């Protein structure tokens, strides 16, 4: 059974997919694409791609808090 993974951060997804597209045809791009398709987590993909994951997570935390507030009403 495949391990489930969550990729709910749209901006981070876009940054990763753009990076993969920019490096298409290279070993680096192929490695990142394989990682993405096999469900490797954000942390490892961002580390490999040189993407600052923290820049994208602050927005996700804010949106999560807003969602939780709206559900408490």
Number of C-alpha atoms within 10 A of each C-alpha: 3 6 7 6 11 8 10 9 14 11 14 21 15 11 16 22 16 12 19 21 14 11 17 15 10 11 10 15 18 15 17 25 19 13 16 18 9 12 15 14 13 20 13 14 19 18 11 13 18 11 17 12 17 12 11 16 14 11 13 17 12 11 12 12 12 11 11 11 10 9 8 6 5
